[in-house]
Amino acid sequence: MLQREAAANRLGRGLACSAATRYQLDRIGFSAELSRMSATTLDPAEIAKFNALAADWWNPKGPFGALHRLNPVRLQFVRDFALRHFGGASARPLKGLNVLDLGCGGGLVSIPLARMGADVLGVDAAPEAVGAARAYAERTGVIVTYENTSAEALVERGARFDLVTALEIVEHVSDVNAFLEAAAALVKPGGALVLSTINRTPKARALAIVGAERILKWAPEGAHDYDKLVTPEEIRGGAPTIKWEEPVGITYAPLGAGWSLTDDISVNYMIAGIRPERS
């Protein structure tokens, strides 16, 4: 047992040291993008909020229980989109792809993406969440690199990825346009960006905030600020370099049906797009 733990620790250190070489760097190509990115996307209040909840990330009955129930649908969307865009085998649809999970939290998305075959870097501004993600990955034997950093810091390093996911994060940043610009800049030409969030509509206020937080207690009260919710049009406008597809709704049906992908984008939705190849 001790030998296995020591080997795992050595492997973790080796992965951390080699992380910079496993993701494509293109500093020259980023010069114009860097000059426009002066705004920070970090919101100290949001970071503190998720730091305080870090111990409960992998508790399906805890404050992140709604994300646990939502996760299969989100992962299905990412998997199906990746198969359609990149090809690959259905058993390991992300094999050979460098994937960035922005706002990875406790690893609810990054760990399954690694199990799909991806070489995954998960980043989050909340250090306690990153610690929870790293500990769970080590305990389950899944290889994921984690960093306590931001999207704009990765841009400054010149990192680029085949696939960038940003699920349930854009509504928690301080500057949506700066975050979207950074996320788009982190996508390789020909690569893809996938987001999920809550739409800013009266229905979303009623169901996702009043209903889910205050009545059903599916999420901690105050987890979402209605004014910070983001519409599909705002996502398109914030990342115009991405060729966006139409958004797809995620709808909850009671009586055991659970969450499913639908045409209704009035509350939860996912949206994906491609960064065009250079001409």
C-alpha positions as CSV (number, residue, x, y, z in Angstrom):
1,M,0.0,0.0,0.0
2,L,2.8,2.5,1.0
3,Q,4.7,1.7,-2.2
4,R,1.6,2.4,-4.3
5,E,1.0,5.7,-2.5
6,A,4.6,6.7,-3.0
7,A,4.4,5.8,-6.7
8,A,1.2,7.8,-7.0
9,N,2.9,10.8,-5.3
10,R,5.9,10.6,-7.7
11,L,3.5,10.3,-10.6
12,G,1.6,13.4,-9.4
13,R,4.8,15.4,-9.1
14,G,5.9,14.3,-12.6
15,L,2.5,15.3,-14.0
16,A,2.7,18.7,-12.5
17,C,6.2,19.3,-13.8
18,S,5.3,18.2,-17.3
19,A,1.9,19.9,-17.5
20,A,3.4,22.9,-19.5
21,T,4.7,20.6,-22.2
22,R,1.5,18.7,-22.6
23,Y,-0.5,21.6,-23.8
24,Q,0.2,23.5,-27.0
25,L,1.9,26.9,-26.5
26,D,1.5,29.7,-29.1
27,R,2.7,32.9,-27.6
28,I,3.1,34.7,-30.9
29,G,-0.4,34.0,-32.0
30,F,-1.7,35.3,-28.7
31,S,-0.1,38.8,-28.8
32,A,-3.2,40.6,-30.1
33,E,-5.5,38.7,-27.7
34,L,-3.3,39.5,-24.7
35,S,-3.3,43.2,-25.4
36,R,-7.1,43.3,-25.0
37,M,-7.3,41.3,-21.8
38,S,-6.8,43.8,-19.0
39,A,-9.9,42.9,-17.0
40,T,-9.9,40.2,-14.4
41,T,-12.6,37.6,-14.3
42,L,-12.1,36.6,-10.7
43,D,-14.9,37.5,-8.2
44,P,-13.6,37.3,-4.6
45,A,-17.1,36.8,-3.1
46,E,-17.8,33.9,-5.4
47,I,-14.4,32.3,-4.7
48,A,-15.0,32.6,-0.9
49,K,-18.5,31.1,-1.4
50,F,-17.1,27.9,-3.1
51,N,-14.1,27.6,-0.8
52,A,-16.5,27.3,2.1
53,L,-18.4,24.4,0.4
54,A,-15.3,22.5,-0.9
55,A,-15.7,19.6,1.5
56,D,-19.1,18.8,0.0
57,W,-18.3,18.6,-3.7
58,W,-18.6,14.8,-3.9
59,N,-21.6,14.5,-1.5
60,P,-24.6,13.8,-3.8
61,K,-26.9,14.8,-1.0
62,G,-25.0,17.9,-0.2
63,P,-25.1,21.5,-1.6
64,F,-23.9,20.3,-5.0
65,G,-26.5,17.5,-5.2
66,A,-28.2,19.3,-8.1
67,L,-25.0,19.2,-10.1
68,H,-24.6,15.5,-9.5
69,R,-28.1,14.9,-10.9
70,L,-27.5,17.3,-13.8
71,N,-24.1,15.8,-14.6
72,P,-25.1,12.8,-16.8
73,V,-27.0,15.2,-19.2
74,R,-24.1,17.7,-19.3
75,L,-21.6,14.9,-20.0
76,Q,-23.9,13.4,-22.7
77,F,-23.9,16.7,-24.5
78,V,-20.2,17.1,-24.4
79,R,-19.6,13.5,-25.5
80,D,-22.1,13.7,-28.4
81,F,-20.7,17.0,-29.5
82,A,-17.1,15.8,-29.4
83,L,-17.9,12.7,-31.4
84,R,-19.7,14.8,-34.0
85,H,-16.9,17.3,-34.3
86,F,-13.7,15.3,-33.6
87,G,-14.8,11.8,-34.5
88,G,-13.3,9.1,-32.5
89,A,-14.6,5.8,-30.9
90,S,-17.7,5.9,-28.8
91,A,-16.0,4.0,-26.0
92,R,-13.3,6.6,-25.6
93,P,-14.7,9.6,-27.4
94,L,-12.1,12.1,-26.1
95,K,-9.0,9.9,-26.6
96,G,-6.1,12.0,-27.9
97,L,-7.6,15.4,-27.1
98,N,-6.2,18.0,-24.7
99,V,-9.1,19.3,-22.7
100,L,-9.4,22.2,-20.4
101,D,-12.2,22.3,-17.7
102,L,-12.6,25.9,-16.7
103,G,-14.1,26.4,-13.3
104,C,-13.6,22.7,-12.5
105,G,-14.8,23.0,-8.9
106,G,-14.4,19.6,-7.2
107,G,-13.8,17.8,-10.5
108,L,-17.4,16.6,-11.3
109,V,-16.8,17.2,-15.0
110,S,-13.0,16.9,-15.4
111,I,-12.7,13.4,-13.9
112,P,-15.4,11.9,-16.2
113,L,-13.8,13.7,-19.2
114,A,-10.5,12.0,-18.3
115,R,-12.3,8.7,-18.1
116,M,-13.5,9.3,-21.7
117,G,-9.9,9.3,-22.7
118,A,-9.0,13.0,-22.6
119,D,-5.8,14.5,-21.3
120,V,-7.4,17.0,-18.9
121,L,-6.3,20.1,-17.1
122,G,-8.9,21.4,-14.6
123,V,-8.5,24.9,-13.2
124,D,-10.5,26.8,-10.6
125,A,-10.0,30.1,-8.7
126,A,-11.1,28.5,-5.5
127,P,-8.1,26.7,-4.0
128,E,-10.1,24.5,-1.6
129,A,-12.2,23.2,-4.6
130,V,-9.0,22.4,-6.5
131,G,-7.8,20.5,-3.4
132,A,-11.0,18.5,-3.3
133,A,-10.8,17.7,-7.0
134,R,-7.1,16.6,-6.8
135,A,-7.8,14.4,-3.7
136,Y,-10.8,12.7,-5.4
137,A,-8.8,12.1,-8.6
138,E,-5.9,10.5,-6.7
139,R,-8.3,8.4,-4.6
140,T,-10.0,7.0,-7.7
141,G,-6.8,6.6,-9.7
142,V,-7.9,9.0,-12.5
143,I,-5.1,11.1,-14.0
144,V,-6.1,14.8,-14.1
145,T,-3.8,17.8,-13.7
146,Y,-5.3,20.5,-11.5
147,E,-4.3,24.1,-11.0
148,N,-5.5,27.0,-8.8
149,T,-5.5,29.7,-11.6
150,S,-7.7,31.6,-14.0
151,A,-8.6,31.6,-17.6
152,E,-6.7,34.9,-18.3
153,A,-3.5,33.5,-16.6
154,L,-3.6,30.5,-18.9
155,V,-3.9,32.9,-21.9
156,E,-0.8,34.7,-20.7
157,R,1.0,31.4,-20.7
158,G,0.0,30.8,-24.3
159,A,-1.9,27.6,-23.6
160,R,-4.4,26.2,-26.1
161,F,-6.6,23.2,-26.1
162,D,-8.6,21.0,-28.4
163,L,-11.7,21.3,-26.2
164,V,-12.5,23.8,-23.5
165,T,-15.5,23.3,-21.2
166,A,-16.9,25.9,-18.9
167,L,-19.9,24.4,-17.2
168,E,-21.9,26.5,-14.7
169,I,-19.1,29.0,-14.3
170,V,-19.8,32.0,-16.5
171,E,-22.6,33.2,-14.2
172,H,-20.0,33.4,-11.3
173,V,-17.3,35.5,-12.9
174,S,-16.8,39.2,-12.4
175,D,-16.5,40.2,-16.1
176,V,-18.5,37.9,-18.5
177,N,-17.0,39.4,-21.7
178,A,-13.4,39.1,-20.4
179,F,-14.0,35.5,-19.3
180,L,-15.6,34.6,-22.7
181,E,-12.8,36.3,-24.6
182,A,-10.2,34.3,-22.6
183,A,-12.1,31.0,-22.9
184,A,-12.3,31.5,-26.7
185,A,-8.6,32.4,-26.9
186,L,-7.7,29.1,-25.1
187,V,-9.3,27.1,-28.0
188,K,-7.0,25.9,-30.7
189,P,-8.1,26.7,-34.3
190,G,-10.4,23.9,-35.2
191,G,-11.1,23.2,-31.5
192,A,-14.3,23.6,-29.6
193,L,-15.8,25.5,-26.7
194,V,-18.7,24.1,-24.6
195,L,-20.6,26.1,-22.0
196,S,-23.6,25.5,-19.8
197,T,-25.3,28.1,-17.6
198,I,-28.7,29.6,-16.6
199,N,-30.5,32.0,-18.9
200,R,-31.6,35.4,-17.6
201,T,-35.3,35.1,-17.9
202,P,-38.3,35.5,-15.5
203,K,-38.8,31.7,-15.7
204,A,-35.2,31.1,-14.7
205,R,-35.6,33.5,-11.7
206,A,-38.8,31.6,-10.6
207,L,-37.4,28.1,-11.1
208,A,-33.6,28.2,-10.7
209,I,-33.4,30.8,-7.9
210,V,-36.7,31.0,-6.0
211,G,-37.7,27.3,-6.6
212,A,-34.4,25.5,-6.5
213,E,-32.6,27.6,-3.9
214,R,-35.2,29.0,-1.5
215,I,-38.0,26.3,-1.7
216,L,-36.5,23.0,-2.8
217,K,-33.0,23.7,-1.3
218,W,-31.3,22.0,-4.3
219,A,-28.6,24.6,-4.0
220,P,-27.4,27.0,-1.3
221,E,-29.5,30.1,-1.1
222,G,-27.6,32.9,-2.8
223,A,-25.7,30.6,-5.0
224,H,-26.9,32.5,-8.1
225,D,-27.4,36.2,-8.6
226,Y,-30.2,36.9,-11.2
227,D,-28.4,39.9,-12.6
228,K,-25.3,37.8,-13.3
229,L,-27.1,35.2,-15.3
230,V,-26.1,35.1,-19.0
231,T,-28.2,34.8,-22.2
232,P,-27.1,32.9,-25.3
233,E,-26.9,36.2,-27.2
234,E,-24.5,37.6,-24.6
235,I,-22.3,34.5,-24.9
236,R,-22.2,34.9,-28.7
237,G,-21.4,38.6,-28.3
238,G,-18.7,37.9,-25.8
239,A,-16.9,35.3,-27.9
240,P,-17.4,36.4,-31.6
241,T,-14.4,34.4,-32.8
242,I,-16.3,31.2,-32.0
243,K,-18.8,29.9,-34.6
244,W,-21.6,29.0,-32.2
245,E,-24.3,26.4,-32.7
246,E,-27.8,26.9,-31.5
247,P,-28.2,26.4,-27.7
248,V,-29.8,23.3,-26.3
249,G,-32.0,23.4,-23.2
250,I,-31.8,21.2,-20.1
251,T,-35.2,20.7,-18.6
252,Y,-36.2,19.0,-15.4
253,A,-39.3,16.8,-15.5
254,P,-40.8,15.7,-12.2
255,L,-42.2,12.3,-11.4
256,G,-39.0,10.4,-11.9
257,A,-38.1,11.6,-15.4
258,G,-35.3,13.8,-14.2
259,W,-33.1,16.0,-16.4
260,S,-33.0,15.8,-20.2
261,L,-31.9,17.8,-23.3
262,T,-34.8,19.7,-24.8
263,D,-35.6,22.7,-27.0
264,D,-36.5,24.8,-24.0
265,I,-33.6,27.2,-23.2
266,S,-35.6,29.4,-20.9
267,V,-33.8,28.1,-17.8
268,N,-30.8,25.9,-18.1
269,Y,-29.0,25.6,-21.4
270,M,-25.8,24.4,-23.1
271,I,-24.1,25.9,-26.1
272,A,-21.1,24.8,-28.1
273,G,-19.1,26.3,-30.9
274,I,-16.0,25.9,-33.0
275,R,-13.0,28.2,-33.4
276,P,-12.5,28.3,-37.2
277,E,-9.2,27.2,-38.7
278,R,-6.8,30.0,-39.6
279,S,-7.1,31.0,-43.3
